[in-house]
């Protein structure tokens, strides 16, 4: 059973995907489904002895084309819709133990090209409204496979977080005539205290309004809407700053820091000149041994509480990226 | 950094799902 169910209280879709309950859960390395298939060994998801970067349709997709039959009848009070869309997995490397921090900047540059290709191709498909590229890393954020990989959800609607960001960017543009993200970047450059690292094309900083511990946003310095708008040199700069930040995270904590990496780009359809390409990193570790939980105030009220100032977090991270 | 050119090969898995192999070659410098 799989369908979209409308939450009329929060005015957003929920994906019901009961088949995902039985997805592969933390297999041992010798049975990793994202490693290449070695001669005589069990067949993995990748029917090849080696690869550079591979993308395939998720075996346990939340969204699928064509969509499965719905398990419920929609009504006026409870609208529902087919869970139509596409879910893909991106394997970053055949090396089971590689992390993006360990990868060379050249390899990350290659990955950026793959992200751009998937964004373009999936976004061009009928019915796809938003292409969301992300990575869940580490047990703390609930990964079920430890092999280095990311995911892509091609949604039939614009999900709530990008939708809210688009609305904020639109309102800011109407009020000030400028890009919200360009203005934030200008402010961060002036304040300096929350900047973690930067290069010619990108800046990484802990936002003034960070919600997660050591949350970092990476903004493009040039006003662009998606990876497709980047020049070769800008893509190379993006690879370098991603590596610098992730290496800094791992150095600061002394282990591979669990995080969620979210890539926000303009929606697949329509015109959104006010929006601005950026990455958001959400780590869950407050300290080496303590995690941030989305507890009563965060989950029930929607307001985040942070235990350390963004300025202090940025200062600690700055020391680690050097 | 040496820039690369991306190529892809799309194949079908036994269960019908697609799989895309991306390969990269170094761009020639002008």
Interface residues (C-beta under 8 A of the other chain):
Chain A: X45 X46 X47 X48 X51 X52 X53 X54 X55 X56 X57 X59 X105 X106 X109 X110 X113 X114 X117 X232 X236 X239 X240
Chain B: X1 X2 X3 X4 X6 X8 X11 X13 X14 X17 X18 X19 X20 X21 X22 X23 X24
